[in-house]
């Protein structure tokens, strides 16, 4: 992944010593490299997809808490800024309000997923960020890419996320 030469657009630093690699089969490998320097590290990373032909595709996400009830999340696909969202938590309902969001997903009940992950102790900002980062993967892969995205984007690799995705997929 280091050989790809990707320079994070967020200005955060890649920590290759903490890289995680997934063999997706059919000669496709996905790797996650943590980005250091954010106060919301669980959502700050570069995902590398290395295709069978050797082509490397990157997706970077950088998030930061602005306050206890507000965060900003930016996503760069292939080095181009594709999303820049301000997310505000509604203290009355606990739900998140996302500004500039444009992804609609099919098949994933995000309310159920939010509930399940929240029961694991994952905070609101990470849950909202996962919806932004992984919405497209969940919509277009009928769940397979969804699990990898949710696990990879959040840095949580345990089986609990898979159980939550399964429960929330309709």
N, C-alpha and C positions, 0 to 999 in steps of 0.2 A: 504494500500500500504506500509506503514511503517513496518507492520508486516512481509512483504516479506523478509526484511533484506538485500535488494540489496545495495551494496556499489558501487557508481559510479566509473568506471574505469578511468575516465578523471581526477579524483581528485577534481572535483567541488562539491559543497555542495547542497543537495536537500532541497528545500523550500516547505515543505508539507503544509504550511499555504496557499499557492497559488494553490493547487492541483485542477484540473478540472476532472470531472467524466462524462463518457458517458455510458448509458445503451444501449447496442447494440441489445438487445432482445435475445431470446433463451438462457437466463442465462449467457450471456457474457457481461463483463464490461471492458471498457477501461478507463484508467486514465492517466493524464499527470501531472508530477511534474517538475516545473522549476528548473534548475540548476543555482546557483549563483556563480559568480566569473569569468565570461567570458565577454569580450567586445562585444559579439554578442549573447546576452541572448535569443533573439527570436528563435534561433536555438539550444539552449542548454537545453535539458530536458531528462527525463526518461519517456518512455511510458510503462505502465503496462497493460497487457491484462490478465484478470482473466477469465478463461474458465469455462464452466458449471461444470466441474469436480473439480474445485477449483485450478487447476494448474495455476501458475503465469508465464507469459512469459514477459521478459523485452527487451526493445530496447532503448539504450542510444545514444544521439547525443550531441556532444560538438563542438562548432564552435568558431573561433576567427579571427578577422580581423588582418592581418599582416601589411597591409598598406591600403591606400584608394582604391587600385586596386587588392588586393590579400587577400584571406582568406584560412584557413585550416579547414576542417570538418572531424571529425572522428565519426564512428558509431560502436557501440558494440551491437550485438544481442545475448541475453542470456549470456552476460558477455564476449563474444569472439569478438575481433576486426574483423569486416567484411569489413569496408571501411575506408580508410584514404586518403582524396582527397585534393589536392592543387588546388584552383580555382583562375584564373586570369581574370580580366575584361579587355576586349579589349576596350580601350578608344575611338577608332575610330568608332566602330560599337555598343558599349554598350553591346555586347554579352559576355558571359562567356566561358572561355576555361577550361575544367575540366581535370585534370591529374588523372589517375588511375580509371576512371569511367568505369563501366562494365554493367550497367543496360540499357536495351532497352525496351521502353514501347510501348504498342499497344493501340490505342484509344485516347490518350491524345496528343493534339497539344500544345507542350510546348511553342512554339513561341506565340500563341494566349493567353495562360495562362499568360506568362511573360508580354505581352502587357497589359492585363486586370489588373493584380495585380500591375503593374508599375503605371497605371493610378490611383490606390488607394493610391499611395505614398509609396509602399513597395520597399525597395532598392534592387539593383542588387545582393548583397551577400545573402540576404534572399531568393530571387527567385532561385538563383543557388543552394543553400542548400536544398530548398524544392524539387527540381528536383532529387537530390541525395537521400535524405531521403525517399521520397514518390514514387519514380519511380516504385518500385516493387509493392507497394500497388495499384497503379493506373493500373498497367499492369494485375494483377491477380484478381481484384475484380470488373471489369466492372464499375468502378466509385464509388461504395458505400464506399469502404475502402479508396479511393482516397480523397474524401472530408474530411473524418475524419482525415486522415493523414495530409493533408494540413492545416486544421484548428488546429489540435492538435500540430503538429510539429512547427508551426509558432507562436502559442499562440494567433492567431486572431480567435475569435469565432463568428464574425458577419456574417450576411447573404451574404455579398459582395463576400466572397471567394466562396460560393456555386454558386453564379451567374457566377463568372469567370470560375469555373470548368465546369459548364453546357455549357457555350459558347465555351470552348476549347475542349470538348469531342466530338469525331467524331464517 
